[in-house]
């Protein structure tokens, strides 16, 4: 099944030259400009690692289909597009290889992985188990600052949905994930769920005509409130309901 007409496929990039094929170890995602992994407010001028900035920028372009699935990638072009040097871009690309977002092809370099519609239900099923664990852990371990941040991010999703602004909706969704992942303090679960979240974001952008972001925003908000309450069972249930929503969306696409 192909994405709907008008999907913003990006221009095809050329082969990556000189990039290492080795994958680096995963690092916990960085939070907002002012919040650190422990949930404490950091100085406004705190600088993020260039590789983390590069990773987020490239992931956003891939998730929003500005770089098309199946496109070859070139380090120099990405360095120019992100306005960063080749070294942080190379590190970001290696991390993406390690999670399967970018694929190494023998004698053909790197390319963005494709979207497999029929495989997406398995993606959601796997993500479901991880999201339940993450939500329960976050409900137990989150700081007060993180609990407030979760609600704030979810409220931004609701407002973006009301305006029909998909880009703002996805930005708030990503911010909510960052806080939730830091709050759960379960690096193994976060490492496993990250590539599944990116696949879901790409799937949404490709088939957004079958979705309803207001419903999605409400599901995220309910989960955020449950986590913020500190009730682990309610938090796990909130994650379960969010995955139910994503599965309904995926089935609409498959059945269309």
C-alpha positions in Angstrom: 0.0 0.0 0.0 1.4 3.4 -0.9 1.2 6.6 1.0 -1.6 9.0 0.0 -1.2 11.5 -2.8 0.5 14.7 -1.6 2.6 13.1 1.1 5.7 15.3 1.5 8.4 12.9 0.3 11.7 14.6 0.4 14.3 14.7 -2.3 16.4 11.7 -2.9 19.9 12.0 -1.4 23.0 10.5 -2.7 25.3 7.8 -1.3 27.0 8.3 2.0 30.7 8.4 1.7 33.3 7.7 4.3 30.9 7.0 7.2 31.7 4.2 9.6 29.4 1.2 9.5 29.8 0.6 13.2 26.9 1.4 15.6 27.4 3.4 18.7 25.8 2.8 22.0 22.5 4.3 22.8 22.2 7.4 24.9 19.2 8.6 26.8 17.3 11.3 24.9 18.0 14.8 25.9 15.0 16.7 27.4 14.1 20.3 26.7 16.5 23.2 26.8 15.9 23.7 30.5 15.4 20.3 32.0 17.9 17.6 32.6 17.5 13.8 32.9 16.8 14.0 36.6 13.9 16.4 36.0 15.7 19.4 37.5 15.8 22.7 35.8 19.1 23.3 34.1 20.6 26.7 33.2 19.1 28.3 30.0 22.5 28.4 28.4 23.2 24.7 29.0 24.5 23.3 25.7 23.5 19.9 24.2 25.9 17.7 22.5 26.1 18.4 18.8 25.5 14.8 18.0 22.2 14.8 20.0 21.1 17.9 18.2 21.9 16.3 14.8 20.1 13.1 15.8 16.9 15.0 16.7 17.0 17.1 13.5 17.6 14.1 11.2 15.0 12.0 13.0 12.4 14.8 12.6 13.1 15.0 8.9 12.8 11.2 8.5 9.7 11.1 10.7 8.0 13.9 8.7 9.0 12.2 5.4 11.0 15.2 4.4 13.6 12.5 3.7 11.7 9.7 1.9 11.8 6.1 3.0 14.2 4.2 0.8 16.3 7.2 0.0 20.1 6.9 0.0 21.7 9.4 2.4 24.8 11.5 2.1 26.7 12.9 5.1 27.6 16.2 3.5 24.0 17.0 2.5 22.8 16.2 6.0 25.5 18.4 7.5 24.3 21.2 5.4 20.6 20.6 6.1 21.1 20.5 9.9 23.7 23.3 9.8 26.0 21.1 11.8 29.4 19.6 11.1 30.1 16.1 9.6 31.3 14.6 12.8 28.0 15.0 14.8 26.0 14.0 11.7 28.1 10.9 11.3 27.6 9.9 14.9 23.8 10.5 14.6 23.7 8.3 11.5 25.5 5.5 13.2 23.0 5.6 16.1 20.2 5.4 13.5 21.8 2.4 11.9 21.9 0.7 15.4 18.1 1.1 15.8 17.2 0.2 12.2 16.0 3.7 11.1 18.8 3.7 8.6 19.9 0.5 6.8 23.3 -0.4 5.6 23.3 -2.1 2.2 26.3 -4.0 0.9 28.1 -2.0 -1.8 25.3 0.6 -1.8 25.9 2.6 1.3 23.2 3.7 3.7 19.5 4.3 3.0 16.4 5.3 5.1 14.4 2.2 6.0 11.1 1.7 4.3 7.6 1.7 5.9 6.1 -1.8 6.1 2.3 -1.4 6.6 1.6 -5.0 7.3 4.5 -5.2 9.9 3.2 -2.1 11.7 0.8 -4.1 13.9 3.8 -6.1 15.2 5.5 -2.8 15.9 2.5 -1.6 18.0 2.2 -4.9 19.8 5.9 -4.8 20.9 5.7 -1.1 21.8 2.6 -1.8 23.9 4.5 -4.0 26.3 7.3 -1.5 26.6 5.0 1.5 27.0 3.2 -0.2 29.9 6.5 -0.8 31.7 7.8 2.7 31.0 4.5 4.4 32.2 4.4 2.3 35.4 8.1 3.1 36.1 7.6 6.8 35.4 4.6 6.9 37.8 6.7 5.5 40.5 10.0 7.3 39.9 9.1 10.7 38.4 10.1 13.9 40.2 7.6 16.6 40.9 9.1 18.7 38.0 8.7 15.8 35.6 5.1 15.1 36.6 4.2 18.8 35.9 6.2 18.7 32.6 4.2 15.6 31.4 0.9 17.4 31.9 2.3 20.6 30.2 3.4 18.6 27.1 0.1 16.7 27.0 -1.8 20.0 27.2 0.3 21.4 24.3 -0.7 18.3 22.3 -4.4 18.9 23.0 -4.1 22.6 21.9 -2.2 21.7 18.8 -4.9 19.1 17.9 -7.6 21.7 18.4 -5.8 24.0 15.9 -5.2 21.1 13.5 -1.4 21.8 13.6 0.3 18.4 13.0 3.8 19.7 13.3 3.1 21.3 16.8 1.3 18.2 17.8 4.3 16.0 16.9 6.8 18.3 18.6 4.7 18.2 21.8 4.5 14.4 21.5 8.2 14.1 21.2 8.7 16.4 24.2 6.3 14.3 26.2 8.3 11.2 25.3 11.5 12.8 26.4 10.2 13.6 29.8 8.5 10.2 30.2 11.6 8.3 29.2 13.8 10.3 31.6 11.2 9.9 34.4 11.0 6.1 34.1 14.8 5.7 34.6 14.7 2.4 32.7 17.4 2.7 30.1 16.8 -0.7 28.7 13.1 -0.1 28.0 13.8 3.3 26.5 16.5 2.0 24.2 14.1 -0.7 23.0 11.1 1.6 22.5 12.8 4.5 20.7 12.9 2.9 17.2 9.3 1.8 17.5 8.2 5.3 18.4 10.0 6.7 15.3 8.3 4.1 13.1 4.9 5.1 14.5 5.6 8.8 13.8 6.6 8.0 10.2 3.5 5.9 9.8 1.3 8.7 11.1 2.8 11.3 8.6 2.4 8.9 5.7 -1.2 8.0 6.5 -2.4 10.9 8.5 -5.6 11.2 6.5 -6.8 8.1 8.3 -6.2 9.5 11.7 -7.8 11.8 14.2 -5.3 13.9 16.2 -7.9 15.1 18.7 -8.5 11.5 19.8 -4.7 10.9 19.9 -4.2 14.0 22.0 -6.8 13.0 24.5 -5.2 9.5 24.8 -1.8 11.1 25.5 -3.3 13.5 28.0 -5.0 10.7 29.9 -1.8 8.7 30.1 0.2 11.8 31.2 -2.3 12.5 34.0 -2.2 8.9 35.1 1.6 8.9 35.3 1.6 12.3 37.1 -0.8 10.8 39.7 1.8 8.3 40.8 -0.6 5.3 40.4 1.3 2.6 38.5 -1.7 0.6 37.6 -3.5 3.6 36.1 -0.4 4.7 34.3 0.0 1.2 32.7 -3.7 1.3 31.7 -3.2 4.8 30.2 -0.4 3.4 28.1 -2.6 0.5 27.1 -5.4 2.8 25.9 -2.9 4.9 23.9 -1.7 1.8 22.1 -5.3 0.8 21.5 -5.8 4.1 19.7 -2.6 3.6 17.6 -3.8 0.0 16.7 -7.2 1.3 15.6 -5.5 3.9 13.4 -3.2 1.2 11.9 -6.1 -1.1 11.1 -8.0 1.7 9.4 -5.0 2.2 7.1 -4.7 -1.5 6.4 -8.4 -1.9 5.7 -8.6 1.2 3.5 
